[in-house]
């Protein structure tokens, strides 16, 4: 029986490739968290800094939280999808310079 692994297609990833993937995931999460924090601060900030009517304050804080959550998810997915597309070969079907 043949062992799984090695450098063939469908084999295990090398340490360098795993490191690149880990860094990309970290970048996706950090940039998404930063963008979400900025949006939350921009939307909910006035409610947290100024004395606003209760209903308006609640709408701003909840709206900021929802918007920040949606932005976090969209940013994370878009960075990871773009990374996955960039990792594909530029000429589909060609596996080596000799082909």
N, C-alpha and C positions, 0 to 999 in steps of 0.2 A: 504494500500500500504506500502511496505517496504522501509525504509530509506536507502540511500547509506551511507556507512561509517563503522566505527568499525574496528575490527581486522580481519575480514574474508577476504577471497581471493577476489581480485578485489576492495577492499575498499580503503579508503584514506590512504596515507602514514603517519606514525607517524613523529613527529618533529625530532627525532634522525635520522631517515632514510633520511629525507629531508636534514638535516645538512650534513650527510655523502656524499650525492650526490652533494651538493653545494661545499664541500671541494674538491671532486674529479674533478669536472668541473674546479674549480679554479686552481688546480694542473695541469690539462691537458693544460689549457690556458697559465699559467706561464711557464711551462717547454717547451711548444712549442714556445713561444715568445723568451725565452732564446736561444734555439737551432737555431731558425731562425736568431736571431741577430748575433750569432757566425758565422753561415754560410755566412750571408751577409757580415760581417766584413772580413772574410777570402777571399771571392771572390772579393768583391768590394773595399776592403781596399787599395790595391796597387794603384788603380785608384784614390782614394781619397787622398792618401798621396804623390804620386809622379806625376810629370808632364809626362804624357803618351800621345801618339798621340790620337787625338780626337775620331777616330773610335774604337780604343782599349779600351779607357776609357768608351765609351758608351756601348760597349759589356760587359765589366766587371760589370758595375753598373746595367745594365738591367738584365744580367744573374744572378747576385747576388740577385736581387729583385725577379726574377721568382723562383729561387732555394729556397730562403727563404720562399716565399709564399707556395710553394708546400710542403716544409718540415713542415711548421706550420700546414697545413691541415692534413698531414699524421700523425704527432705526436699527434695531438689532437684526431683524430679518433682512433688511435691505443690505446691510454691510456683509452679512454672511452669504447671501445669494450672490452679491457682486464678487466676493472672494472665490466662491465656487466656480463662477463663470470664468474668472481670470485664470483659474488653475487648469482649465481645459485647453487642449492643444489648439493652436491657431488654424491648423489645417486638419480638419477631421479626416480620419482614415489613414493618415500618414503616421507611422509609428517610429520611423527612424530616418535619418538623413539619406539613407541609401534607397528608400522606396520611391 
